[in-house]
Amino acid sequence: MISISELFISNAHAEGAAVPQSGGFMEFLPLVALLGVFYFLILRPQQKRAKEHKTLMEALQKGDEVATVGGILGKVTKVNEDSAAIEIADNVVIQVQKAAIQNVLPKGTIKS
């Protein structure tokens, strides 16, 4: 009669039979491929966006029309090292960090 443990444990494993070893590099090939896909689909585009945003912040100047991350539209009136003053209405100026500026709009966007 067959016991239940014999159904679940193979005889070769139970007897300690030698298992042939496969190549070392072939075991890591799927991991290397996964890391490559991760780099090209996630890290590289993120680095590209960060570089473009840094360039945008360095080129920011007085008179540019901008949109902030919070959705506020306005015209830059003053640029400091870490912040910018944005006029959002007549005689209403707010101070925001440069990192909060999402993009620079084409001239005349706010008036239309």
URCORFEN-V495378 format. One record per pair of residues at least 4 apart in sequence whose C-alpha atoms are under 6 Angstrom apart, sorted by the first residue. I is the first residue (numbers start at 1). GAP is how many residues later the second one is. D is the distance in whole Angstrom. If there is no record, write none. Layout:
I|GAP|D, I|GAP|D
This chain:
12|5|5, 37|4|6, 38|4|6, 39|4|5, 39|5|6, 40|4|5, 62|14|5, 62|15|5, 62|16|6, 63|12|6, 63|13|5, 64|11|6, 64|12|5, 65|9|6, 65|10|4, 65|39|6, 65|40|5, 66|7|6, 66|8|6, 66|37|6, 66|38|4, 66|39|5, 67|5|6, 67|6|5, 67|35|6, 67|36|6, 68|4|5, 68|32|6, 68|33|4, 68|34|5, 69|31|5, 69|32|6, 69|33|5, 74|12|6, 74|13|5, 74|14|4, 75|11|5, 75|12|5, 76|9|6, 76|10|4, 77|8|6, 77|9|6, 78|6|6, 78|7|5, 79|5|4, 80|4|6, 82|15|6, 82|16|6, 83|13|6, 83|14|4, 83|15|5, 84|11|6, 84|12|6, 85|9|6, 85|10|4, 86|7|5, 86|8|5, 87|5|6, 87|6|4, 88|4|6
